[in-house]
Amino acid sequence: MNIQQLSNRIRARSEAFAEVMSASYSLFNNHLIAEEAKEYLGTRLFNSTNGFSFGYFPNNEHINLLTQYIDEQMLCDLGLMYKKFVNDGGISYLTNFCTLSDHNLIMPYCNLNGDIIALVGRSLLPDEVREHKNIPKYKNTKFHKSLNLFGLNKAKKHILEKECAIIVEGQFDCITCHNAGFKNVVALGGISLTKFQLYLLLRYTKTIYLLLDNDAAGKKATDAIIKRYSTVTTVRSFDWNGRCEKDADELVRSGYDLTFLM
């Protein structure tokens, strides 16, 4: 496959994901089934989505709400749905299962150029229920996460302006920061920074601030990233200094001003 064929494939897949997002956006805004998702989003963002898109993706039993707008085969091709035989009272039949079932609040994951390369779902279940059922907080369709940074397509011009980039862990950490006016922020979607992700940022700045979660894993990951890359570029860590907020999302929503990092 040559570069042009690859580019065409990425664009076609992005357009298909955009079609799903459009239908999911309609469900989010117009269907009662999405009320919980709307209420949840209202508790997380200040006053607007600030350019980030959200939709509602139904659970298995309500997938017909989406398939009346989106072809089933397209959903399967995008990794959003699969078909499986189930046995009910000795009767076997083929039915649909959703990849993002239990992760109903969805958002697009865009590459550097703004093409949608995956969808990310956020679970609306309480933490204790998720932990009991072993359901992760976020779940996404398959893509090369190590080759991308969430929000970089929106943050890159602001990184150039501020001459630095702030790295957070989760997608909502990133969105909350942007919504509060701190737009030179990107998210790892985890706690490791790959060489490729670093070099994506080095196209725009030589100064990086780490604002990973305020827990043992976040602190350990911060130390590891600084140790690995401090000889390549300037990597600094945010000093939580005994603060009780658990992550960048809570920190910014508490009113903390990140301007000094810029």
C-alpha positions as CSV (number, residue, x, y, z in Angstrom):
1,M,0.0,0.0,0.0
2,N,1.5,3.4,-1.1
3,I,1.2,6.7,0.8
4,Q,-1.8,7.9,-1.3
5,Q,-3.7,4.6,-0.7
6,L,-3.0,4.8,3.0
7,S,-4.1,8.4,3.1
8,N,-7.3,7.5,1.3
9,R,-8.0,4.7,3.7
10,I,-7.5,6.9,6.7
11,R,-9.8,9.5,5.2
12,A,-12.5,7.0,4.4
13,R,-12.4,5.5,7.9
14,S,-12.5,9.0,9.4
15,E,-15.6,9.8,7.4
16,A,-17.2,6.6,8.6
17,F,-16.4,7.4,12.2
18,A,-17.8,10.9,11.7
19,E,-21.1,9.4,10.4
20,V,-21.3,7.3,13.6
21,M,-20.6,10.3,15.7
22,S,-23.3,12.3,13.9
23,A,-25.9,9.6,14.7
24,S,-24.6,9.3,18.2
25,Y,-24.8,13.0,18.7
26,S,-28.4,13.0,17.6
27,L,-29.2,10.3,20.2
28,F,-27.3,12.2,22.9
29,N,-29.3,15.4,22.3
30,N,-32.7,14.0,21.4
31,H,-33.3,10.6,23.1
32,L,-34.3,10.0,26.7
33,I,-31.9,7.1,26.9
34,A,-29.0,9.6,26.9
35,E,-30.3,11.6,29.9
36,E,-27.7,10.1,32.3
37,A,-24.9,10.8,29.9
38,K,-26.0,14.4,29.5
39,E,-26.3,14.9,33.2
40,Y,-22.8,13.4,33.7
41,L,-21.3,15.6,31.1
42,G,-22.9,18.6,32.7
43,T,-21.0,17.8,35.9
44,R,-17.7,17.6,34.2
45,L,-17.5,20.6,32.0
46,F,-17.8,24.3,32.9
47,N,-20.0,25.8,30.2
48,S,-19.3,24.2,26.8
49,T,-17.5,21.3,25.1
50,N,-15.0,23.8,23.6
51,G,-14.9,22.1,20.3
52,F,-14.7,18.5,21.6
53,S,-17.6,16.3,20.3
54,F,-19.6,13.9,22.3
55,G,-22.3,11.3,21.5
56,Y,-24.3,8.5,23.0
57,F,-23.5,4.9,22.1
58,P,-26.2,2.4,23.1
59,N,-25.8,-0.8,25.0
60,N,-26.3,-4.2,23.3
61,E,-30.1,-4.3,24.0
62,H,-30.6,-0.8,22.4
63,I,-28.2,-1.0,19.4
64,N,-31.2,-0.8,17.1
65,L,-31.4,2.9,18.0
66,L,-28.1,3.3,16.1
67,T,-28.5,0.7,13.4
68,Q,-31.6,2.5,12.1
69,Y,-29.2,5.2,11.0
70,I,-25.9,3.4,10.5
71,D,-25.3,0.2,8.5
72,E,-24.5,-2.8,10.7
73,Q,-21.6,-3.8,8.5
74,M,-20.1,-0.4,8.8
75,L,-20.3,-0.7,12.6
76,C,-18.6,-4.1,12.4
77,D,-15.9,-2.8,10.0
78,L,-15.1,0.1,12.5
79,G,-14.8,-2.4,15.4
80,L,-17.9,-0.9,17.1
81,M,-20.0,-4.0,16.9
82,Y,-19.6,-7.7,16.3
83,K,-22.0,-10.6,15.8
84,K,-22.1,-13.7,18.0
85,F,-24.2,-16.8,18.4
86,V,-25.9,-17.1,21.8
87,N,-27.8,-20.0,23.2
88,D,-31.2,-19.4,24.9
89,G,-33.1,-22.4,26.1
90,G,-31.5,-24.7,23.6
91,I,-32.1,-22.3,20.7
92,S,-29.1,-20.8,19.1
93,Y,-29.3,-17.5,17.3
94,L,-27.0,-14.7,16.0
95,T,-27.2,-11.4,17.7
96,N,-25.3,-8.1,17.9
97,F,-22.8,-7.1,20.6
98,C,-21.4,-3.6,21.0
99,T,-17.7,-3.0,21.7
100,L,-18.6,0.1,23.7
101,S,-21.5,-1.3,25.7
102,D,-21.2,0.1,29.2
103,H,-19.1,3.0,27.8
104,N,-22.0,5.1,26.5
105,L,-20.5,8.6,26.4
106,I,-18.3,8.6,23.4
107,M,-15.9,11.0,21.8
108,P,-13.7,11.0,18.7
109,Y,-10.0,10.4,18.9
110,C,-8.3,12.4,16.2
111,N,-4.8,12.2,14.8
112,L,-2.5,15.2,14.3
113,N,-4.3,16.1,11.1
114,G,-7.8,16.0,12.6
115,D,-8.8,12.6,11.1
116,I,-10.9,10.5,13.4
117,I,-8.9,7.3,13.9
118,A,-10.9,5.8,16.8
119,L,-13.8,6.4,19.2
120,V,-13.3,6.5,22.9
121,G,-16.1,5.5,25.3
122,R,-16.4,6.7,28.9
123,S,-18.3,4.5,31.4
124,L,-21.1,6.1,33.3
125,L,-21.2,3.4,36.0
126,P,-20.2,4.3,39.5
127,D,-16.6,3.5,40.4
128,E,-17.5,0.7,42.8
129,V,-19.7,-1.0,40.2
130,R,-17.0,-0.7,37.5
131,E,-14.4,-2.2,39.8
132,H,-16.8,-5.0,40.9
133,K,-17.5,-5.9,37.3
134,N,-13.9,-5.3,36.2
135,I,-15.0,-2.7,33.6
136,P,-12.4,0.0,32.7
137,K,-13.2,3.7,33.0
138,Y,-12.4,4.2,29.3
139,K,-12.5,1.9,26.3
140,N,-11.7,2.6,22.7
141,T,-11.8,1.0,19.3
142,K,-8.4,-0.3,18.1
143,F,-5.8,2.1,16.9
144,H,-2.1,2.8,17.5
145,K,-2.3,4.7,20.7
146,S,1.5,4.9,21.0
147,L,1.7,6.8,17.8
148,N,-0.8,9.5,18.8
149,L,-1.7,12.0,21.5
150,F,-5.2,12.9,22.3
151,G,-6.0,16.6,21.6
152,L,-2.8,17.4,19.7
153,N,-4.7,18.4,16.6
154,K,-6.3,21.2,18.7
155,A,-3.4,21.9,21.0
156,K,-0.5,22.2,18.4
157,K,-0.9,25.9,17.6
158,H,-1.3,26.8,21.3
159,I,1.8,24.8,22.1
160,L,3.7,26.9,19.5
161,E,2.3,30.1,21.0
162,K,3.1,29.1,24.6
163,E,6.4,27.4,23.7
164,C,5.6,24.5,25.9
165,A,3.2,21.5,26.2
166,I,1.4,20.1,29.2
167,I,0.9,16.3,29.3
168,V,-2.0,14.9,31.3
169,E,-3.2,11.3,31.6
170,G,-6.9,11.1,30.7
171,Q,-9.1,12.5,27.9
172,F,-11.3,14.4,30.3
173,D,-8.2,15.8,32.0
174,C,-7.3,17.3,28.6
175,I,-10.8,18.5,27.8
176,T,-11.3,20.2,31.1
177,C,-8.0,22.0,30.7
178,H,-8.9,23.2,27.2
179,N,-12.4,24.2,28.5
180,A,-10.7,26.3,31.2
181,G,-8.5,28.1,28.7
182,F,-5.4,26.0,29.0
183,K,-5.2,24.8,25.4
184,N,-1.6,23.7,25.1
185,V,-2.6,20.4,26.8
186,V,-2.5,16.8,25.4
187,A,-3.4,13.5,27.0
188,L,-1.6,10.2,26.9
189,G,-4.6,8.0,27.6
190,G,-2.3,6.2,30.0
191,I,0.9,6.8,31.9
192,S,3.7,6.0,29.4
193,L,5.2,8.4,26.9
194,T,6.6,6.7,23.8
195,K,9.5,8.0,21.8
196,F,7.1,8.6,18.8
197,Q,4.8,10.7,21.0
198,L,7.7,12.7,22.3
199,Y,8.9,13.5,18.8
200,L,5.4,14.5,17.8
201,L,5.6,17.2,20.5
202,L,9.2,18.2,19.7
203,R,7.9,19.4,16.3
204,Y,6.2,22.2,18.3
205,T,8.2,22.8,21.5
206,K,11.3,21.8,23.5
207,T,9.7,22.2,26.9
208,I,7.3,19.7,28.3
209,Y,5.4,19.7,31.7
210,L,4.1,16.5,33.1
211,L,0.8,16.8,35.0
212,L,0.0,13.1,35.5
213,D,-2.4,11.8,38.2
214,N,-1.7,12.5,41.8
215,D,-1.2,8.9,42.8
216,A,1.7,6.4,43.2
217,A,1.4,5.2,39.5
218,G,1.3,8.8,38.2
219,K,4.4,9.8,40.3
220,K,6.3,6.7,39.3
221,A,5.5,7.3,35.6
222,T,6.5,10.9,35.9
223,D,9.9,9.9,37.3
224,A,10.4,7.3,34.6
225,I,9.6,9.8,31.8
226,I,11.9,12.4,33.2
227,K,14.7,9.9,33.6
228,R,14.2,8.6,30.0
229,Y,13.9,11.9,28.1
230,S,15.6,14.6,30.2
231,T,18.7,14.3,28.0
232,V,16.7,14.8,24.9
233,T,14.6,17.9,25.9
234,T,13.4,19.9,28.9
235,V,10.9,17.7,30.9
236,R,9.5,19.1,34.1
237,S,7.0,17.7,36.6
238,F,4.1,19.5,38.3
239,D,4.6,19.5,42.1
240,W,1.4,18.4,43.7
241,N,2.9,19.6,47.0
242,G,0.4,17.7,49.2
243,R,-2.7,18.8,47.3
244,C,-5.7,16.4,47.6
245,E,-7.0,16.6,43.9
246,K,-6.5,13.2,42.2
247,D,-5.8,14.4,38.7
248,A,-5.6,17.4,36.3
249,D,-9.4,17.4,35.8
250,E,-10.1,17.9,39.5
251,L,-7.2,20.4,39.9
252,V,-8.5,22.7,37.1
253,R,-12.1,22.4,38.2
254,S,-11.0,23.5,41.7
255,G,-9.9,26.8,40.2
256,Y,-6.2,26.2,40.1
257,D,-4.4,28.4,37.5
258,L,-2.0,26.6,35.2
259,T,-0.8,29.8,33.6
260,F,2.5,29.7,35.5
261,L,3.3,26.6,33.4
262,M,3.1,28.7,30.3
